[in-house]
Amino acid sequence: MTTIRVNGRDHEVAVEADTPLLWVLRDTLGLTGTKYGCGIAQCGACTVMIDGQATRSCQVPLDSVGKAEIRTIESIEQDGVGRKVVEAWVADQVPQCGYCQSGQVMAATALLTQNPKPSESDIADAMTNLCRCGTYNRIAAAIRRAAQA
């Protein structure tokens, strides 16, 4: 058994130590807001925050998490910055298909938590998640809106 802290709660999980965090979240804990995209940490659909850092969970083995605080999209609105990001996402009608958006919101929340007033360059550097629908302009606009809120 391994204990991990997710969204402010401890969870005991009985999985192999090298199981990717993504699958522990989705299959063991039932937190399906974090999505599987590419499986090689390139697309960002699986982005969660680990100790406040945007992290691609598909390549994080469970045994590397230790006592870190893991935040998923399911708890993002409990965070003041996360709530502003979600409100901006809705106001700017960012999603089209929506598949990548939980990872996008997590990455944006991590950015604004670390840098409340990001420049255009800061946004471009931080937002490396892929969106097949091409909503990048709306994502950047929503981040600017959330930063001003």
Helices and strands as residue ranges (DSSP letters): E 2-6, E 9-13, H 21-23, I 24-28, E 47-50, E 53-56, G 57-59, G 62-64, E 69-71, G 73-78, H 80-91, H 101-114, H 120-126, H 136-148
